[in-house]
Every structure is written in C-alpha cells, then in structure tokens.
Amino acid sequence: MSDTIAELDPGLVHAGGHTDGLDVSQAEIATLAESLRNAGQKVPILARPHPAKPGEYEIVAGQRRLAACHLAGMKVRAEIEELNDAAPSWIRQSRTLRART
C-alpha cells in the first residue's frame, strides 16, 4: 500500500510510542467525537503499515482524530503511506508546529 486512503478499525492503528505533543483532555476528545458523528471525518489521519504487525498500522499524525473515532465507535479514515522509521518523527514535528500556530 502506498499513498492510499482507507477506512480502518481504530483498534488496528497503534500509537508506536509517539504523541503529537499537544495536551488534549478527554472532554475535548468527546467533543470531537460528537462532531465526527454529526459531520463525518473530513481530514484523514496519517498512518503507515505497522513494522511488526502485518495488517495493522502505526499512527504518524492525527492522534486526536483517532481517539475521537474510537470513542464514537466509527472507522477512521487514514492516508496510508510507506514511511521509514525516521519519517514519522519529522512529520509529527511539522504538523505539531502547524497546529500550534
């Protein structure tokens, strides 16, 4: 799979030990979950195939959307890219900086 948009079971998408660095409360996740239930997910998360679990994924960006989809009981739209181990770190940093500005 390369540069594919797919609807995934949130349980198949793992954190990989990284976070986006933004502190988000459970109340904010619940609010986002309600919004996703009402309006749908407009922006996919970014994930890569899990390096050790075939058929599963590792999240690169979009942790809040993933948590909200899980809470809402809905599949998560994900852009799946073949990324090496170094790529997730710089992609997360870039997206976190954009989210903070």
Secondary structure, 3 states (H helix, E strand, C coil): CCCEEEEECHHHEECCCCCCCCCCCHHHHHHHHHHHHHHCCCCCEEEEECCCCCCCEEEEECHHHHHHHHHHCCCEEEEECCCCCCHHHHHHHHHHHHHHC
